[in-house]
């Protein structure tokens, strides 16, 4: 990564210096976040392409970075839990987080509150290490997403089966037989609640 220029208006550093600045931008103590930042762009040199205007692109670098980080961490004998956490943060670090309650609920359902807050830390440190004139709008959107996350949690909006206003026993009580169908119905109801198509009220469900 040292001296590997990105040739992209969104970046003001080569890959190595970007990684160093991103790591330096994180002031917390979470080791999983720190290691994710150390490895988040390590796969970029293998993914580099240029378009007709000479602008550099790194399509799929999150996948290569995740793969490379996993190999390095296992060689260094990191525990499986740490390896999987870091790989997950790297895989999602470049994804766009849409700032809507539905999106927040979907992400909470997908990776949980702890991992989502870690991801926000990774994304913020990453953005702060990019070209300031390009990253400012994304930083504002990330801050709005963080505020919305706090609101969704404060309002106890449903994003998991544990938060659903009914459970398998309720379905059995109205005549649905035990078996796979119970889980399928609950998952379907949860999807509709997360999507905002159905309110999380016992009678409605």
C-alpha positions, 0 to 999 in steps of 0.5 A: 500500500505504501506509495500506491496512489489512488488517483481519485478526487475523493482521496488526498493520500496514497493507500498507506497514508490513508490507512494511517490517517484513518487509524489515527482518526479513531480515539476510542479503545475498541480493538476490533475497530482499530484492527478493522481500520488497519486492514480496511483498505489493504486489498486496494492494490489488487483491485485498482482500475482506471477509467477513460479519464484516468480516475482510479477505482477499487471495485470490490476492495472490501472483499479483497481486504476482508479476505486478506485481513482474515489470512493475516489475523489467523497467521498471527493467531487472533481468536475466531471471534475477533477475526470474524468481527473485523472481517464483518466491519471491513466488508461493510465499511464502504457501504452506503447507510441510507438515513431512514428509520427502515434502513436503521431497523434493517441494519440492526436486524442484520448485524445488531446494535454493537456491530452497527455502532462499531461500523459507524466508528469505522466509517467516520474515521475512514471518511475523515481520512479522505478529501475534506471537500468530498467527504463532508456531505457523507460525514453529515449523513453519517451523523444523521444516521447515528442520531436516527439510530439513537431515536429508533432505539429510544423509541424501542422500535422493533427490529428483531424477533425478540422485539416482536409483539407476538411469539410462537406460543401466540400462533399455536394458541390460534391454531397454527401447528408446531413446525417450520411454518411458525418460524416462517410466519414470524419472520414474515411478520418481522419483515413487514414490521421492519419495512414499516408495512405493519405496526408492531401491535399484538392484535394486528400481527 
